[in-house]
């Protein structure tokens, strides 16, 4: 089972790794981590620093587009039913 590391430990390790004074493999070995874990922690830290604004704006845009798509599908269904109803009166069987 993996060992759980505290947030302060993770922050400290990622700060050391980002300074670039030593290779990631050496830093990971010094702290008793795998290189993959260290790279993942660095990626997570970079995403946190970048902020959630772009993802939030993107999500909001997707929600608006889905809402617009539902509305257009409903309008299309109404028009299809209306055309069927009117066509029935023009060509009685």
PyMOL commands that set and color helices and strands:
alter all, ss='L'
color gray80, all
select helices_A, chain A and resi 7-19+24-31+35-50+53-90
alter helices_A, ss='H'
color red, helices_A
deselect
rebuild
show_as cartoon
